[in-house]
Amino acid sequence: VCAQEVRESNFPPEVRHHVVLFSGLPGDADHEAEFRILTSRAFKLLLATGFQESAIDVLIHGPKREKESVLQINKTAIAEHFEKLRQSLARQDVFWAIFVGHADHDGEHARFHLPGPDLRAVDYADLFDSLPCERQIIVVSTASSGWFIEPLSKPGRIIVTATARDAEPNETEFPRALLRACGEPLDSLDMDEDGSVSLLEVFAKTHEFVQAAYAADQRAVTEHATLDDNGDGKGTEWEEIFAEQRRIAKLGGDWNG
């Protein structure tokens, strides 16, 4: 599953990809500006990668935009939107969800912050489970995002989080690093030199950029991104993944497993 391609041109033509960008409650003017910039950059990168504009929905804090695909984000709007997705998506389609914003874990539930009532990780699990798509890719770029893995995890679903399932509530470098990684040229990302880019390779480059951001400011690293692609609900950090990939390579296997 880690070898899932991120470039639309490498997907079979019969497979459709649909993306929902969740841009949550900012809390202040500075974060509102930052979340809009990050969401806009993500939207443009998806288009540049080959995703169709009609297949990218943006749920964002603030007034409704002119584009039909840009909606206000709140509990009711999300529920209504997923009802439409249930009717329009098919089993062979691939569903993507990307979260930009704030999140927390209260000791029992992880929540993504919305205007009005928040939705918990278990609520998003119900929404994603309701879709017919057998392949789903979820990216949660927020603080405390590692707590989303266990409730969201299931076979056929890839989950990437900015933090581990631990006390990591600080704001993350991950979304900026991820967008930077996605904008890198192919030869910079293609670690196994097979001419295509996998989610695992993007994850590796994002990890590199996160580490560089902390090193540049001489800060202790307060986030440890994880990836879950086997439904075990645990999530694995890059160093452990890399060690396993090296072990497989020594046995003569492919880098992506």
Sequence and secondary structure as in RCSB ss.txt:
>XXXX:A:sequence
VCAQEVRESNFPPEVRHHVVLFSGLPGDADHEAEFRILTSRAFKLLLATGFQESAIDVLIHGPKREKESVLQINK
TAIAEHFEKLRQSLARQDVFWAIFVGHADHDGEHARFHLPGPDLRAVDYADLFDSLPCERQIIVVSTASSGWFIE
PLSKPGRIIVTATARDAEPNETEFPRALLRACGEPLDSLDMDEDGSVSLLEVFAKTHEFVQAAYAADQRAVTEHA
TLDDNGDGKGTEWEEIFAEQRRIAKLGGDWNG
>XXXX:A:secstr
 TT B SGGGS TT  EEEEEEE   SSHHHHHHHHHHHHHHHHHHHHHT  GGGEEEEESSS  SSTTEEE SH
HHHHHHHHHHHHH  TTSEEEEEEES EEE SS EEE  SSS EEHHHHHHHHHTS  SEEEEEE STTGGGGHH
HH  TTEEEEESS SSS  S  SHHHHHHHHHTS HHHH TT SSS BHHHHHHHHHHHHHHHHHHTT       
EEE SS S  EEHHHHHHHHHHHHHTT  TT 
